[in-house]
Amino acid sequence: MNHKLPYIIWILVGFFATVSAQQERLIRIDYNQVTGAFNTMYKECVGAGRANEGLRADWQEQLATARKACGFKYIRMHGLLDDDMGVYKTGRNGEPEYNYQYIDVLYDYLLSIGMKPFVELGFMPSALASGDKTIFWYRGNVTPPKDYARWAELIRHLVLHFTQRYGADEVKTWYFEVWNEPNLYNGFWTGSQADYFKLYKYTAEAIKSVNKDYRVGGPATAGAAWVPDMIDYCYRDQVPLDFISTHSYGVNQGYLDQYGNTGTVLSKDPKSVSGDIIKTRQQISESPMPHLQLHYTEWSSSYTPSDPIHDSYHEAAYILEKIKQTGDAANSMSYWTFTDIFEEAGPRFRPFHGGFGLMNYEGIKKPAFYAYDYLNKLGKTELADKDSSSWACRDDKGGIQVLFWNYTYTLPDSTNDQQYYIRNLPSKPAGKVKVELTDVPEGTYCLELYQIGYHVNDAYTTYLEMGKPNQLTRQEVAAIKQIDNGSPVRKEIVQVSAGGTFFRELNMRQNDVYLVTLKKVN
């Protein structure tokens, strides 16, 4: 059964009387009021679990899908130097031995689909590790090196290999990030802040010894931590630093909670995530190195891959709200992650388990995927827009696009994400939205209306209404993909006469997302 059909009919032909008393929202756009090039920092980078997963055929297939639909340019992942990538060991006499066969397979593939690596340097090869503390099911070693000089030589050798294989001009376009979340003591790092700074110094100098123009940065911290400390250290000790990287998630409790057992709670703070990014930009601006790039190399609504908000239709509006609030404060915001093929907690046993991904194991596109897909349909030129939850753009073919949404926090005080977002959550009315485009060039246009929301491109609700099977058959996967395929909910030909005004009125529900596109017909 096509679950979204009743809702499409509702969108296209009728308005409920219950909406009439609510406030109307007007998005008025002048085709000739240009603000400049549209800022696409949101698709500069996307996250993935760990490097070894990138050797899987289904992972690669999903990344190609995300690249094509969402336009992601870089990808960042853990575990490049883990033992399962076979990078480093010592010989009989203790001499280092290097091997990059798995990395080459992975990076060759990334480049073949037009993407680039945002190289996270970690974790510690066991032959170099000072201890046996590991993290996650795949046992990434999180201890400092027992010999920093040996570590530096590994990094120098690795970067030299990249240069020889791909050329210096290519590697100059990459980013090298040192470690991951070293401020989470006994989580991702067993050393102190001073130990991390020492690791950073050895790593950065090793990279620059190959080519001074290669870009290196950190501290890749959780919770936007250590940024002033990092800048002060590098400035004082003249350690190379080309960019700041750090992370933010929109929940209030829990710690490295890969199983979701603590019960994460989505933050009520309307500026969660975006507030961290803006604050970090201010810290950089007020520092001795005010022109550093800022890359948020992880962000999402929640930091556990067992949080059902990631699967919910609420996530799409959340993503757009946070990107819009951030403005130009960051050079990139890397959503964590593009796929549920992600094994921090080991292989998962349900097709929808609250995974980070924009797609689930079977490649079913979640509402979050369509948020990025619709963003990627916006033109290169941004138009002036006073509405705080929308963008308007035009392209070089005369087309116009308006993307708008309602983000509403609905989590009750008495519950948490794991209890709430697993439910079938019908959306409440949120008033009418009027879209008015003025000074539109006269002509014939193809109007396409896209939507994300409850029962519309809402794979998780479709799954719930199938009875939440523990495993999906091929037929069930195909059915979900067909029901929630991201295609326009309406298409029609419209005429814009001299005087150039286009008008539409739509009903908005809580956490709905709409994209209206007008394509010039020759």
C-alpha positions in Angstrom: 0.0 0.0 0.0 1.3 3.5 -0.8 1.2 5.2 2.6 2.0 8.6 1.3 -0.9 8.9 -1.2 -3.5 10.4 1.3 -1.0 13.0 2.3 -0.1 14.0 -1.2 -3.8 14.5 -2.0 -4.0 16.6 1.1 -1.1 18.8 0.0 -2.4 19.2 -3.6 -6.2 19.7 -3.3 -7.3 20.7 0.2 -6.7 22.5 3.3 -7.8 21.4 6.7 -10.0 23.8 8.7 -7.9 23.2 11.8 -5.1 25.1 10.2 -7.1 28.3 9.4 -6.8 29.8 12.9 -3.0 29.5 12.8 -0.7 32.3 11.7 0.2 32.5 8.1 3.8 32.7 7.0 4.9 34.7 3.9 8.1 34.0 2.0 8.4 36.8 -0.5 11.3 36.7 -2.9 12.4 39.1 -5.6 14.1 37.4 -8.5 16.4 40.4 -9.0 17.5 40.8 -5.4 20.7 38.8 -5.4 22.8 38.5 -2.2 25.7 36.6 -3.9 27.0 33.1 -4.4 25.1 30.5 -2.4 27.2 29.2 0.5 27.5 25.4 0.1 29.8 24.6 3.1 27.2 22.0 4.2 28.3 19.6 1.4 32.1 20.2 1.6 32.4 17.0 3.7 30.5 14.1 5.1 31.5 11.5 7.6 31.8 7.7 7.6 32.6 5.1 10.3 36.0 3.7 9.7 38.3 3.1 6.8 38.0 -0.6 6.6 34.3 -0.4 6.0 35.1 1.6 2.9 36.4 -1.6 1.2 32.9 -3.0 1.1 31.0 -3.0 -2.2 27.7 -1.8 -0.6 29.5 1.0 1.3 31.1 2.2 -2.0 27.7 1.9 -3.8 26.0 4.1 -1.2 28.8 6.7 -1.2 28.4 7.0 -5.0 24.7 7.5 -4.5 25.3 10.2 -1.9 27.9 11.9 -4.0 25.7 12.1 -7.0 22.5 13.2 -5.2 23.9 15.4 -2.4 27.2 16.7 -3.9 29.5 15.9 -1.1 33.1 16.7 -1.9 35.3 15.3 1.0 34.8 12.3 3.3 36.3 11.8 6.7 36.5 8.5 8.7 38.2 6.9 11.6 40.7 4.0 11.6 42.9 4.8 8.7 45.9 3.5 10.6 44.2 0.7 12.5 45.6 -2.8 12.2 42.7 -4.0 10.0 44.1 -1.6 7.3 47.4 -3.4 7.4 49.5 -0.2 7.4 52.3 -0.8 9.9 54.3 -3.6 11.6 57.8 -4.2 12.7 60.2 -6.8 11.2 62.3 -9.4 13.0 64.9 -6.8 14.1 62.4 -4.1 15.0 62.6 -2.2 11.7 59.4 -0.6 10.5 57.5 -2.1 7.6 54.8 -0.1 5.7 52.0 -1.3 3.5 49.3 0.9 1.8 47.5 -1.6 -0.3 44.1 -1.2 1.5 44.4 2.6 1.7 45.2 2.7 -2.0 42.1 0.7 -2.9 40.0 3.0 -0.7 41.5 6.3 -1.9 41.6 5.3 -5.5 37.8 4.7 -5.2 37.1 8.0 -3.6 39.0 9.9 -6.3 37.3 7.8 -9.0 33.8 9.2 -8.0 35.0 12.8 -7.7 35.6 12.9 -3.9 38.6 13.6 -1.8 39.8 12.4 1.6 39.6 14.5 4.7 42.4 12.5 6.2 41.9 11.7 9.9 45.2 10.3 11.2 44.4 7.6 13.7 44.2 5.3 15.5 47.5 3.9 16.7 48.9 0.8 15.0 49.4 -1.8 17.8 53.1 -2.2 16.9 53.6 1.5 17.7 51.2 1.7 20.7 52.3 2.4 24.2 49.4 0.5 25.7 46.6 -1.9 24.9 43.5 0.4 25.5 41.1 0.1 22.6 37.7 1.5 21.7 34.7 0.0 20.0 33.9 -3.4 18.5 36.7 -3.0 16.0 39.3 -2.3 18.7 41.0 0.9 17.6 44.0 1.5 19.8 43.8 4.9 21.5 47.1 5.1 23.3 50.0 7.5 22.5 52.9 6.1 20.5 55.6 4.5 22.5 58.1 6.2 20.2 57.0 9.6 18.8 59.9 9.7 16.3 58.7 6.3 14.8 55.2 7.8 14.6 56.4 10.8 12.8 58.3 8.6 10.4 55.2 6.6 9.7 53.3 9.9 8.9 56.1 11.2 6.7 56.3 7.9 4.8 52.5 7.8 4.4 52.3 11.4 3.1 55.2 10.8 0.8 53.4 7.8 -0.6 50.3 9.9 -1.2 52.5 12.4 -3.1 54.1 9.8 -5.3 50.8 8.1 -6.1 48.5 11.1 -6.6 50.8 14.0 -7.1 51.5 17.0 -4.9 48.9 19.2 -6.6 46.2 16.7 -5.7 47.4 16.2 -2.1 47.5 20.0 -1.6 43.7 20.0 -1.9 43.4 17.5 1.0 43.1 18.1 4.7 45.1 16.2 7.3 43.5 16.1 10.7 45.4 14.8 13.7 43.5 12.1 15.7 39.9 12.2 16.9 38.4 13.6 20.1 41.5 13.5 22.3 39.7 15.4 25.1 37.6 12.3 25.8 40.1 10.8 28.2 40.1 7.0 28.2 37.7 7.2 25.4 39.5 8.2 22.2 42.8 9.1 23.9 44.6 7.8 27.0 47.1 10.7 27.2 46.8 14.2 28.5 46.2 17.4 26.5 50.0 17.9 26.6 50.5 14.5 25.1 48.1 15.3 22.3 49.9 18.6 21.6 53.1 16.6 21.4 51.5 14.1 19.0 50.2 17.0 16.9 53.6 18.7 16.7 55.3 15.5 15.5 52.5 14.9 13.0 52.3 18.4 11.6 56.0 18.7 11.2 56.2 15.3 9.5 53.5 16.4 7.0 55.1 19.7 6.3 58.5 18.0 5.8 57.0 16.4 2.6 55.4 19.6 1.4 55.0 22.9 3.2 51.8 23.6 1.4 49.9 20.5 2.7 47.2 21.4 5.2 47.1 20.1 8.7 44.9 20.9 11.7 43.1 19.8 14.8 42.3 19.3 17.7 39.3 17.3 16.4 37.7 17.5 19.9 34.3 16.6 21.1 32.1 19.4 22.3 34.0 22.3 20.7 36.7 21.9 23.3 40.4 23.0 23.4 40.2 25.5 20.6 41.9 28.5 22.3 44.4 26.2 23.9 45.2 24.6 20.5 45.7 28.0 18.8 47.8 29.4 21.7 50.0 26.3 21.7 50.7 26.4 18.0 51.2 30.1 17.9 53.5 30.2 20.9 55.6 27.2 19.8 55.4 28.0 16.1 53.8 24.6 15.3 52.1 24.5 11.9 48.3 24.9 12.0 46.2 25.5 8.9 42.7 24.9 10.3 40.7 24.2 13.4 38.5 21.1 13.6 36.1 20.1 16.3 32.6 18.5 16.8 29.2 19.2 18.2 26.0 17.2 18.8 22.6 18.3 19.8 22.0 16.2 22.9 22.3 16.8 26.6 23.5 13.6 28.2 25.5 10.4 27.6 29.2 9.6 26.9 30.5 7.6 24.0 27.2 5.9 24.0 27.4 3.5 21.0 24.5 1.4 22.3 22.2 4.2 23.3 21.8 2.9 26.8 22.0 6.2 28.7 18.9 7.6 27.0 19.9 10.6 25.0 17.8 13.7 25.1 17.6 16.1 22.2 18.6 19.6 23.4 15.9 22.2 23.8 18.4 24.9 23.2 17.3 26.5 19.9 20.9 27.3 19.1 22.4 23.9 19.9 25.2 22.9 17.5 25.0 26.2 15.6 25.8 28.1 18.8 28.9 26.0 19.2 30.0 26.7 15.7 29.5 30.5 15.9 31.3 30.5 19.3 34.2 28.7 17.8 34.5 31.1 14.9 34.5 33.9 17.4 37.3 32.2 19.4 39.4 32.0 16.2 38.7 35.6 15.3 39.8 36.8 18.7 43.0 34.6 18.7 46.5 35.4 17.4 45.6 33.4 14.3 42.3 34.9 13.3 42.2 33.7 9.7 42.3 29.9 10.3 39.7 27.8 8.5 37.1 26.2 10.7 35.9 22.7 9.9 33.2 20.9 12.1 34.3 17.4 11.1 31.4 15.8 13.0 27.9 17.0 13.8 24.4 15.6 14.1 21.4 15.7 16.4 22.9 12.9 18.5 26.3 11.3 19.1 25.0 7.7 19.5 24.4 5.4 16.5 21.5 4.0 18.5 19.3 7.1 18.5 16.0 6.8 16.5 15.9 10.5 15.8 18.4 9.8 13.0 15.7 7.7 11.3 12.8 10.1 12.0 11.3 12.6 9.6 12.2 15.2 12.3 15.8 14.9 11.4 15.4 16.5 8.0 14.0 19.8 9.4 16.6 19.7 12.2 19.5 19.5 9.7 18.2 22.4 7.6 17.6 24.5 10.7 21.1 24.1 12.1 22.8 24.7 8.7 20.7 27.9 8.2 21.5 29.1 11.7 25.3 28.6 11.2 25.5 30.9 8.2 29.1 31.5 7.1 30.7 30.7 10.5 32.2 27.4 9.3 34.1 26.4 6.2 32.5 22.9 6.4 29.9 21.0 8.5 30.5 17.3 8.1 27.3 15.4 8.8 28.0 12.2 10.8 27.5 9.9 8.7 26.4 9.1 5.1 25.6 5.4 5.8 24.5 3.0 8.6 27.3 0.7 7.5 29.0 1.7 10.7 30.3 -0.7 13.2 31.4 1.0 16.4 28.9 -1.2 18.2 29.5 -4.1 15.8 27.1 -5.3 13.1 23.6 -4.2 13.9 20.6 -6.5 14.0 17.8 -4.3 12.8 17.3 -2.5 9.5 16.4 0.7 11.4 18.3 1.0 14.7 18.9 4.7 15.0 22.1 4.6 13.0 23.9 7.8 12.1 23.5 7.3 8.4 21.6 9.2 5.7 20.9 5.7 4.3 20.4 2.4 6.2 22.1 -0.9 5.5 20.0 -1.7 2.5 20.5 1.7 1.0 17.0 3.0 1.9 17.2 6.8 2.0 16.1 8.4 5.2 14.4 11.8 5.5 17.9 13.2 6.4 19.2 12.1 3.0 16.5 14.1 1.2 17.4 17.2 3.2 20.8 17.1 1.6 19.4 16.0 -1.8 17.1 19.0 -1.8 19.8 21.4 -0.7 21.9 20.2 -3.7 19.0 21.1 -6.0 19.4 24.8 -5.1 21.0 27.1 -7.7 24.4 28.8 -7.3 23.0 32.3 -6.8 21.3 33.1 -3.5 18.4 35.6 -3.4 17.5 37.9 -0.6 15.2 36.2 1.9 13.9 37.5 5.2 12.4 34.2 6.3 14.6 32.5 8.9 13.8 29.0 7.9 14.2 29.0 4.1 16.6 29.7 1.2 15.8 31.0 -2.2 18.2 30.6 -5.1 18.3 30.8 -8.9 20.4 29.0 -11.4 22.2 30.0 -14.6 19.4 28.6 -16.7 16.7 30.9 -15.3 15.4 28.4 -12.8 14.3 29.4 -9.3 14.2 27.3 -6.1 12.8 27.9 -2.7 13.5 25.5 0.1 11.6 26.0 3.4 10.7 24.0 6.5 9.2 24.0 9.9 11.4 22.8 12.8 9.4 22.1 16.0 10.8 20.6 19.1 8.3 17.9 20.2 10.2 15.7 22.6 8.1 15.5 25.9 9.9 16.4 29.2 9.2 13.0 30.6 10.9 10.8 28.0 14.1 10.5 26.0 15.0 9.9 22.3 15.1 6.1 22.6 11.6 6.1 24.0 10.0 8.8 21.8 11.3 8.6 18.3 10.7 4.9 18.0 6.9 5.7 17.8 4.6 6.4 14.9 4.5 10.2 15.4 1.7 11.9 13.4 2.5 15.6 12.7 0.4 18.4 13.8 -0.7 21.4 11.6 1.7 24.4 11.7 -0.2 27.0 9.6 -0.2 28.1 6.0 2.9 29.1 4.1 2.6 31.5 1.2 5.4 31.6 -1.4 5.4 34.7 -3.6 8.1 35.3 -6.3 8.2 38.7 -7.9 10.0 40.0 -11.0 10.2 36.5 -12.4 11.1 36.6 -16.1 8.0 36.1 -18.3 7.8 32.6 -19.8 6.8 28.9 -19.4 8.0 27.0 -16.4 7.9 23.5 -15.1 6.8 23.6 -11.4 8.0 20.7 -9.2 7.0 20.4 -5.6 9.0 18.2 -3.3 8.3 17.3 0.4 9.7 15.5 3.4 7.5 14.9 6.5 5.3 12.5 8.2 4.3 9.8 5.6 6.1 11.7 2.9 9.6 10.4 2.1 9.4 9.0 5.6 10.9 5.5 5.3 11.0 4.9 9.1 7.2 5.4 9.4 6.7 3.1 6.4 8.8 0.5 8.2 6.8 0.9 11.4 3.6 0.3 9.5 5.1 -2.8 8.0 5.2 -4.2 11.6 8.9 -3.4 12.3 10.4 -6.7 10.8 13.7 -7.6 12.3 15.0 -8.3 8.8 13.7 -6.9 5.5 13.0 -9.1 2.5 14.1 -7.9 -0.9 10.5 -7.2 -1.7 10.0 -5.1 1.5 13.2 -3.1 0.7 12.0 -2.5 -2.8 8.5 -1.4 -1.5 10.0 1.1 0.9 12.3 2.5 -1.7 9.4 2.9 -4.1 7.1 4.6 -1.5 9.7 7.0 -0.2 11.7 7.7 -3.4 12.2 11.5 -3.1 10.4 12.3 -6.4 8.2 15.4 -6.7 4.8 15.2 -5.1 3.5 17.5 -7.8 4.6 18.6 -11.3 2.8 21.0 -13.6 3.4 23.6 -16.3 2.8 27.2 -15.3 2.9 30.4 -17.2 4.4 33.6 -15.8 3.1 36.6 -17.6 4.6 40.1 -18.0 4.9 41.6 -14.5 6.4 38.4 -13.3 4.6 37.1 -10.2 4.3 33.5 -9.1 2.3 32.5 -6.0 1.5 29.3 -4.1 0.0 28.6 -0.7 0.7 25.4 1.1 -0.3 23.8 4.4 2.7 23.3 6.7 2.9 20.6 9.4 5.4 20.4 12.2 8.8 19.3 10.8 7.7 19.4 7.2 10.2 20.3 4.5 9.2 21.7 1.1 11.2 22.5 -2.0 9.5 24.5 -4.8 11.4 24.6 -8.1 10.6 26.5 -11.3 12.5 25.3 -14.4 12.4 27.4 -17.5 10.9 25.6 -20.4 12.4 26.6 -23.8 
